[in-house]
Amino acid sequence: MNILLVHAHPERTSVTRRLVESAAQVLTGQGHEVVRSDLYAMRWKAVFDAADFPVRVDPGRLSFVDESRHAYAGGCQTADVEDEQRKLRAADAVILHFPLWWFGMPAIMKGWVDRVWAYGLAYGYRGAGNTHRYGEGGFAGKRALLAVAVGGPAIDYSPRGINGPLEQLLFPITHGTLFFPGMQVLPTFAVYGAAALDAAGMAEADAAWRGRVARLFDDAPIAFRAQNGGDYPDRHVLADHVAPGRSGLMAHIAEATRSPLDAVKIAHAPGVAIDCEHRSAGDRTSHTGNRR
Ligand SMILES: Cc1cc2nc3c(=O)[nH]c(=O)nc-3n(C[C@H](O)[C@H](O)[C@H](O)COP(=O)(O)O)c2cc1C
């Protein structure tokens, strides 16, 4: 199999980079091919702007969607974007490694998505508007996984924690960015307290991570509901009989596999690094790290 590791941290000794190295080791040890996009080393251009469209369909007005459609279909994207799309096409799985910055990914990685997720590929697939999305699209058949270094303690991200549950904070990435173009998204792997992790904590987190990586092609993905699987008859809104009485982000995960209790157990386990492969899709974040 071919695995693309995309990472956004310039510091070799960071938690983020340690997890990248471990992933590469485990995967190559299993006989897989590992390809990397080290965004800082590549000096990735994070800003999506007019320079992305050297050949314009409308020089008078910059419509990103129209220009993206034109550039992707016409083969006139920039070389850096084409390279990343080539790596993605070849990948059976993609792991995004990043530190949590303001409850999301660093700008350099967001800019990687903005520029590489072209119209016709990641959205507007086959020029058919929203016909193919959420479970279908240009990245169907690939697996995706987030490996996130989180500065704060797990309890701040627990179901009633002050920051909100991590799987909800990252929903725009797991659901909106990865599942939207068709990837099967695995439960996020998070290392909490990453800003002040001691050697023992790092070793524990690393061991848990290696286990997750080894099961990259075995673990069950988050049970996001597919647009065309029957739950959204008009392709926009959940049918009345689906998740009745529920709304918001988590309604878009099949509730048969949800169990909020799992997350509570993990959030209240002090001083341990655990890889919680709990079965609940709604609370599918894997947690590791110490409470501070
Ligand atoms: C710009 C910036 C924003 C941050 N935002 C958050 C945040 O939203 N939540 C949090 O828990 N930690 C936050 N942190 C702390 C980082 O997540 C933490 O430093 C990082 O996970 C440490 O891992 P690393 O060794 O890979 O850098 C932030 C740090 C920086 C520099």
The ligand as an ORCA input file, in Angstrom:
! r2SCAN-3c Opt
* xyz 0 1
  C      -0.435     29.340     17.571
  C      -0.740     28.292     18.597
  C      -2.051     27.979     18.856
  C      -2.357     26.977     19.783
  N      -3.664     26.633     19.985
  C      -3.969     25.636     20.852
  C      -5.307     25.228     21.027
  O      -6.239     25.723     20.395
  N      -5.570     24.246     21.917
  C      -4.566     23.639     22.632
  O      -4.869     22.738     23.417
  N      -3.277     23.982     22.449
  C      -2.966     24.967     21.581
  N      -1.651     25.309     21.373
  C      -0.601     24.488     21.997
  C      -0.105     23.447     20.993
  O      -1.140     22.571     20.643
  C       1.064     22.675     21.565
  O       2.123     23.588     21.720
  C       1.487     21.546     20.674
  O       0.503     20.562     20.638
  C       2.767     20.906     21.144
  O       3.077     19.885     20.231
  P       4.347     19.952     19.261
  O       5.512     19.463     20.118
  O       4.077     19.023     18.136
  O       4.517     21.404     18.853
  C      -1.322     26.313     20.483
  C       0.022     26.676     20.220
  C       0.302     27.643     19.293
  C       1.749     28.003     19.042
*
